[in-house]
Amino acid sequence: MSSDDRTPLSFMEAFDLPVVVNVPTAARALGICLTTAYRLAREDVFPCKILRIGNKYRVPTLELMRAIGMDERAAYTFTLGVDDS
């Protein structure tokens, strides 16, 4: 990931995320500022499911990707080595 937490996540960075991410990473993916992200988490209105583990928030990557319109479906389909003739 970029060292600048204000830079939006790239498409490739989004697919390289671990199973759960922290709020700063989720905020980058959603394009919202960190202060707003923490406020939404505290108010229980974050744009996707968020887990509170002790005093930390974690966001499941699958839920985050769904919130930004990317889900587990393949973006491209292709056939390898199959002759259709």
PyMOL commands that set and color helices and strands:
alter all, ss='L'
color gray80, all
select helices_A, chain A and resi 11-15+23-30+34-42+61-67
alter helices_A, ss='H'
color red, helices_A
select strands_A, chain A and resi 20-21+51-53+56-60
alter strands_A, ss='S'
color yellow, strands_A
deselect
rebuild
show_as cartoon
